[in-house]
Amino acid sequence: MIKTDVRLDDMTRGEIVRYLENTVEPEEGIIPAYIMSDPAVYDLEHEKVFLKTWLFLGHESEIPNNGDFVTRDLAGYSVIVSRNQDGVIRAFYNMCTHRGMKLCRADKGNKARFTCPYHGFTFKNSGELIGVPMQKDIYGGKLDFEAMGLHQVTIETYKGLIFGTFNDTPQDFSEFLGDFKWYLDIAVGRTDMEVVGPPQKFIINSQWKIGADNFVSDSYHTMVTHGSIAKLGMVPNATYSKKGYQVHTENGHGCNIGMPNPDFAFPEELIPEYKAHLSPQQFDMMADLKNMIGTIFPNLSFLVSHTEVKGKLISNTTVRLWRPIAVDKMEVITWFLVEKNASEDWKHRSRESYILTFSPSGIFEQDDTEVFTDITGAASGHVPFAKNYTYNYTMGKHRVPVKDFLGPGIVYDDKFTEANSRSYYRYWLDLMKA
């Protein structure tokens, strides 16, 4: 019998949290399907996760000059991220403090000041209100300019990545990243990196957690979902994705590291730069790297991969955001990164490598999009909740972490395990309960 008398949208917040506690069992590898489709869970995680933790906004290289700005989404709200005239990067809620009009409607540009298109209030790109039409006459010269500055958003940066939060008392940013910084250094901080072109955006009818989960842990699907790459000769065999390590650290972060690689997939002329930016252990891992795929909780994923372009092995690096739009829809935003001091030929080939594989038209991307969409559809509606359908996340529970790995964290010497997903959902549940 289907239980038709119990629905999450009939529960109080406290009851929903208790229901999550009783049904989501990360350590046991039991994840219920309803957390991918229920609107009440989606609304609660917006409050408990997205309004509380650190979220990715962009890369410093997107705003290299004083006055440069981009507008970005932060937990469903528009913010302006600007490099001010003093060179400092700041972020503000994209709302005029007079009558609430969206202050800036451009995706990017260069402005020393922003003027509201409603009443003409003007703000410096550092947030101060500096101009009001006819203010002496209509306000009697008594308008408090200082009190009407733009609402500042808390931001932090790491290796060029810009994060923000609406939380007035967020977790210390360095503690939030924790030991995972060791791996981020290799992915995005191995030398000075830059974003090439604007980020690409596309919509998938999928729940956002499916993408984050896929990148934090799931190399297992590669030999089936992406099985065509072996047939095309892009990898030696279908189990190519099994060799390597799976690593997770605190706060839900994790990655899969493909090793070993007999070839060096990065610009060899930049080896002195890599060694200057990385520890000897980090460089040794990078030099032996086939790929690195991971997620920074909750919804920023990254990928360092390589493929052959015009007879030469070429790496490509991307970061991507799984931005929730609705419980069953997300916008995927991808940034292509490349070594700033690489040759123009290398940059061009690296971009070709990215376009072939993990761009919106790439062979991997289209495979994953189909899977993400179908998982969301199957989880939707009342039946999966009422019948308590669950996903099995027990893969690798029998494995024991290795002790002699180059980097920190809890490490397994096989990429076919779901330890990272169990860690991810444990942290997600902890935040939902907080």
Backbone hydrogen bonds, N-H to C=O, Kabsch-Sander energy under -0.5 kcal/mol:
donor,donor_aa,acceptor,acceptor_aa,energy
4,T,2,I,-1.0
10,D,7,R,-1.4
11,M,8,L,-1.8
16,I,12,T,-2.3
17,V,13,R,-2.4
18,R,14,G,-2.1
19,Y,15,E,-2.2
20,L,16,I,-2.5
21,E,17,V,-2.5
22,N,18,R,-1.8
23,T,19,Y,-1.3
24,V,20,L,-2.9
25,E,23,T,-0.7
25,E,30,I,-2.5
28,E,25,E,-0.7
29,G,25,E,-0.6
29,G,26,P,-1.5
30,I,25,E,-2.4
31,I,29,G,-0.6
31,I,391,Y,-1.6
33,A,389,Y,-2.5
35,I,32,P,-1.1
36,M,33,A,-2.1
37,S,34,Y,-1.6
38,D,34,Y,-2.4
42,Y,38,D,-2.2
43,D,39,P,-2.5
44,L,40,A,-2.0
45,E,41,V,-2.7
46,H,42,Y,-1.5
47,E,43,D,-1.4
48,K,44,L,-3.1
49,V,45,E,-2.3
50,F,45,E,-1.9
51,L,46,H,-1.4
52,K,49,V,-1.0
53,T,49,V,-2.4
55,L,164,G,-2.6
57,L,162,I,-3.4
58,G,162,I,-1.2
60,E,160,G,-2.8
62,E,59,H,-2.2
63,I,60,E,-1.7
67,G,83,R,-3.9
68,D,65,N,-2.4
69,F,109,G,-2.3
70,V,81,V,-2.2
71,T,107,D,-2.3
72,R,79,V,-2.7
74,L,77,Y,-3.0
77,Y,74,L,-1.2
79,V,72,R,-3.0
80,I,92,F,-2.9
81,V,70,V,-3.1
81,V,79,V,-0.5
82,S,80,I,-0.6
82,S,90,R,-2.8
83,R,68,D,-2.8
84,N,82,S,-0.8
84,N,88,V,-2.9
87,G,84,N,-2.4
90,R,82,S,-2.6
90,R,88,V,-0.5
91,A,153,V,-0.5
92,F,80,I,-2.1
93,Y,151,H,-2.8
94,N,78,S,-2.6
95,M,93,Y,-2.5
96,C,101,M,-3.3
100,G,96,C,-1.6
109,G,69,F,-1.8
111,K,67,G,-2.8
114,F,123,F,-3.0
116,C,121,F,-3.2
120,G,116,C,-1.3
122,T,131,G,-2.9
123,F,114,F,-2.9
124,K,128,E,-2.8
125,N,112,A,-2.3
127,G,124,K,-2.4
129,L,145,F,-0.5
130,I,122,T,-2.9
131,G,122,T,-1.6
135,Q,132,V,-1.7
137,D,134,M,-0.5
138,I,134,M,-2.7
139,Y,135,Q,-2.0
141,G,135,Q,-1.3
142,K,139,Y,-1.6
145,F,143,L,-1.4
148,M,144,D,-0.7
148,M,145,F,-0.9
149,G,146,E,-1.0
150,L,127,G,-2.8
152,Q,150,L,-0.7
153,V,91,A,-2.9
154,T,165,T,-1.0
156,E,163,F,-2.2
158,Y,161,L,-2.2
161,L,158,Y,-2.5
162,I,58,G,-3.2
163,F,156,E,-3.1
163,F,161,L,-0.5
164,G,55,L,-2.8
165,T,154,T,-1.9
176,F,172,D,-2.4
177,L,173,F,-2.1
178,G,174,S,-2.5
180,F,177,L,-1.6
181,K,178,G,-1.6
182,W,179,D,-1.7
183,Y,180,F,-0.8
184,L,180,F,-2.1
185,D,181,K,-2.4
186,I,182,W,-0.7
187,A,183,Y,-2.0
188,V,184,L,-3.2
189,G,184,L,-0.9
189,G,185,D,-1.1
194,E,338,V,-2.3
196,V,336,F,-2.3
197,G,195,V,-0.6
200,Q,334,T,-2.2
202,F,332,V,-1.9
204,I,330,M,-2.6
206,S,204,I,-2.4
210,I,207,Q,-1.2
211,G,207,Q,-0.7
211,G,208,W,-0.6
212,A,208,W,-1.5
213,D,209,K,-2.9
214,N,210,I,-2.2
215,F,211,G,-2.0
216,V,212,A,-1.7
217,S,213,D,-1.3
218,D,213,D,-0.7
218,D,214,N,-1.1
219,S,217,S,-1.4
219,S,415,K,-0.7
222,T,219,S,-1.4
223,M,220,Y,-0.7
224,V,221,H,-1.2
225,T,221,H,-2.3
226,H,221,H,-0.8
226,H,222,T,-0.8
227,G,224,V,-1.6
229,I,226,H,-1.9
230,A,227,G,-1.0
231,K,227,G,-1.1
232,L,228,S,-2.1
233,G,230,A,-1.0
234,M,229,I,-2.4
235,V,229,I,-0.9
240,Y,237,N,-1.4
242,K,239,T,-2.0
243,K,239,T,-0.5
243,K,240,Y,-0.6
245,Y,257,I,-2.5
246,Q,412,Y,-2.2
247,V,255,C,-2.9
248,H,410,I,-1.8
249,T,253,H,-1.7
252,G,249,T,-0.5
253,H,250,E,-1.2
254,G,295,T,-1.8
255,C,247,V,-2.7
256,N,293,I,-3.1
257,I,245,Y,-3.3
258,G,256,N,-0.6
258,G,291,N,-2.9
259,M,243,K,-0.7
259,M,257,I,-0.6
265,A,263,D,-0.7
270,L,267,P,-1.7
271,I,268,E,-1.6
274,Y,270,L,-2.5
275,K,271,I,-2.6
276,A,272,P,-1.5
277,H,273,E,-1.7
278,L,274,Y,-2.0
283,F,279,S,-2.7
284,D,280,P,-2.2
285,M,281,Q,-1.9
286,M,282,Q,-2.5
287,A,283,F,-2.8
288,D,284,D,-0.9
288,D,285,M,-0.8
289,L,286,M,-1.6
290,K,258,G,-3.3
291,N,258,G,-1.0
292,M,304,V,-2.3
293,I,256,N,-2.4
294,G,302,F,-2.1
295,T,254,G,-2.5
296,I,300,L,-3.7
297,F,295,T,-0.6
300,L,296,I,-1.9
301,S,299,N,-0.6
301,S,320,R,-3.1
302,F,294,G,-2.4
303,L,318,T,-2.7
304,V,292,M,-2.6
305,S,303,L,-0.5
305,S,316,N,-2.6
307,T,314,I,-2.2
309,V,312,K,-3.0
312,K,309,V,-1.3
314,I,307,T,-2.9
315,S,265,A,-1.2
316,N,305,S,-2.6
317,T,337,L,-0.9
318,T,303,L,-2.4
319,V,335,W,-1.8
320,R,301,S,-3.2
321,L,333,I,-2.6
322,W,299,N,-2.3
323,R,321,L,-1.1
323,R,331,E,-2.6
325,I,326,A,-0.6
325,I,329,K,-2.5
326,A,329,K,-2.2
329,K,326,A,-1.5
330,M,204,I,-2.5
331,E,323,R,-2.8
332,V,202,F,-3.3
332,V,330,M,-0.5
333,I,321,L,-2.0
333,I,331,E,-0.5
334,T,200,Q,-2.7
335,W,319,V,-3.0
337,L,317,T,-3.0
337,L,335,W,-0.6
338,V,194,E,-2.0
340,K,192,D,-2.9
342,A,339,E,-1.5
347,K,343,S,-2.4
348,H,344,E,-2.3
349,R,345,D,-2.4
350,S,346,W,-3.0
351,R,347,K,-2.0
352,E,348,H,-1.9
353,S,349,R,-2.4
354,Y,350,S,-2.1
355,I,351,R,-2.8
356,L,352,E,-2.2
357,T,353,S,-1.3
358,F,354,Y,-1.2
359,S,354,Y,-1.1
362,G,359,S,-2.1
363,I,356,L,-2.1
364,F,357,T,-1.4
365,E,357,T,-1.4
366,Q,362,G,-2.1
367,D,363,I,-1.3
368,D,364,F,-2.4
369,T,365,E,-2.3
370,E,366,Q,-1.5
371,V,367,D,-1.5
372,F,368,D,-3.0
373,T,369,T,-2.1
374,D,370,E,-2.0
375,I,371,V,-2.4
376,T,372,F,-1.8
377,G,373,T,-2.2
378,A,374,D,-2.3
379,A,375,I,-1.5
380,S,376,T,-0.9
380,S,377,G,-0.7
385,F,381,G,-0.5
386,A,382,H,-3.1
387,K,383,V,-2.8
388,N,385,F,-1.1
389,Y,384,P,-2.4
391,Y,31,I,-3.4
393,Y,29,G,-3.2
393,Y,391,Y,-0.7
397,K,394,T,-2.0
399,R,396,G,-1.7
402,V,411,V,-2.6
410,I,248,H,-2.8
411,V,409,G,-0.6
412,Y,246,Q,-2.7
414,D,412,Y,-0.5
415,K,242,K,-2.1
417,T,415,K,-1.6
418,E,395,M,-2.5
422,R,418,E,-2.1
423,S,419,A,-2.1
424,Y,420,N,-2.7
425,Y,421,S,-2.7
426,R,422,R,-1.5
427,Y,423,S,-2.1
428,W,424,Y,-2.3
429,L,425,Y,-2.4
430,D,426,R,-2.3
431,L,427,Y,-2.2
432,M,428,W,-2.2
433,K,429,L,-1.8
434,A,430,D,-1.0
